[in-house]
Amino acid sequence: MPEGPELHLASCFVNETCKGLVFGGCVEKSSVSRNPEVPFESSAYHISALARGKELRLTLSPLPGPGRGPCVLLEYERFRDNVLRNLSNKAFDRPICEALLDQRFFNGIGNYLRAEILYRLKIPPFEKARTVLEALQQSRLVRTVYKRVCNPDLLELCHLVPKEVVQLGGKGYGPDRGEEDFAAFRAWLQCYGVPGMSSLRDRHGRTIWFQVRTLLPVQHPPGGRSRKKKPRETQPGAGDTEEDRPLSGESISRTRRARKHPPKSIAQQSEGTSLQQNRETPTAPTKGKRRGPRKSKADWKSKADTRSREAGGTSAS
């Protein structure tokens, strides 16, 4: 059983060893300890010790401010849920390229990973993060295995793209690494540092790589109509005749009226005048069919008798 001096030396050892270190996770009870479980868990905290007589007190002090979120590589389900549950956080008011570096929500995503993820999805890097992620909140329950593999969304790529890098293998960052160890990694890159891509610095001084077509989408002026210059062929020139010049709106309307009511020729006008005159002056009856009420047989018979009498009188004289 340790006594006062031994516990004092133990506290000094703990303070000296843990000075400046940051710990994370939960407290695990030793298999031989008789003490109760300690219900403590934090993503970042310090450890300090204080000896008092035959007591040794350990203090776990969480760091001020939020720590790191779930790992995108090893804790995908927790990572996805942590992002979608906190979309109201002010961190998502920033551009998506900056939000991807916030380790509270994207723990494990760095500079080259964010460039590769945004490039594959053709997402403009300065699009608002909340706008990009709100659509994923609606489809969180209907994602099938096929969609995750063949058509992954942004959060799924945050998990799959780091796994691709791990599967590349190689010596990585070991002391014996050579230039050939990064050949496979350079061949794997599609956007980050690739010739033909563009780069800018964000407000934190970090360089973001992107393709220009994903940064500047086509925008139309207000009203939905774009202003277009008239081609030179349609603009009237000095040597153009009146037939070659384009018609204005007023001249087109006149042309349409003229087609509906064509002008009368001189012959038609003179004919119309003569018709009016003929209507005013009565004309003599012309030979042909007689007009008027039809006569009965008795009228025709009396008329024939009159003609025969006249003929008889002329012969007698």
C-alpha angles and dihedrals in degrees: 000000000000117000135205100291093047093049091048091053090047092054091050090051093051093048093048094047097044096043110127094001124125119212130194141188133038131319113260117208118229116247091235097044119112094196121106124260117279110227096211131129131161136157093227131016145141127237124219133170135213126188121208116174107301092347129096116192122194117200123201109200117191113222116252113262129022120314132210124312130226118308114263091214104044104020104042099151093049090044093053093046091048091055098044094046093053103045089122089066116113089238089077092057087076126082115284092245090061096040090056089065094054102109092200087074107013102040106181100022115120140169102293094039094055091050093051094045095050092044093054092051094041090232116159105245094225096051113122109270095223091053091054096046102041091076090058090056091065095048098043093107100044102053110126128198090254092055092047092054103033101030109020121181126224097276092047091051089052084064101036100045094056088048089056090055091051090051091055087076120189130135092291114188098349121134091250096054119129137192092271090061091071096047093093091046093051091048089051095055115098102175115004108095092342116147111257094033124110129230138199136176118244123218090274092057096252119135117240119198120207145147115261096232090059092052102049113042118189110269127193124212119257112289095038095262123112121212113245127190116233112251116251092243091066096047113095114247134202094257097046121112124224090260091055095048117095117253120248124224093262094050091048091054090050090051091052091050091049091053091052094046108025115198118256120247124236092258091051090048093051090046091051090050093051090049090054091049091049090052091054097047118057114237128220116255112267127218116268134063116009119239126216136058116338115254123234126236091258091059091050091049094051090048092052091050091052092052092050092051092050089049091050093049093052093052092049091053 
